[in-house]
């Protein structure tokens, strides 16, 4: 597997998109952006130890906003971008338990919740009822044979 350093824009856009759901845990927007940038570099150092790579550094929130591609902050774009980032950042030992991986998971969840139709879609809690069957079975209905194949 190969890996590369994602752009400042890539890191900043992910951090800005995930800001609401993740940034407090990771020291705010700047902390989240720097965490992601460092995880990417740790992966590159593990994969290519001979290369000298430095993480993109974000000094303040303005730096994150300036680098971010706000026009691309759409749920489906962010899902692809976070998958790309994870692929580039997963090479170092400890990635599986890292804060960066946790942040990526939260960013994905945020993107999924923002997909068009998510709020209206059924499926949060899928019950055992058969399609078209009433949700509750009454004793009266059972005795009258309202539920085929079910005996009282």
Buried (B, 14 or more C-beta within 10 A) or exposed (E): EEBBBBEBBBBBBBBBBBBEBBBEBBEBBBBBBBBBBBBBBBBBBBBBEEEEEEBBEBEEBEBBBEBBBEEBBBBEBBBEBBEBBBBBBBBBEEBEEBBBBBBBBBBBEBBEEBEEEEEEEEEEEEEEEEEEEEEEBEEEBEEEEEBEEEEE
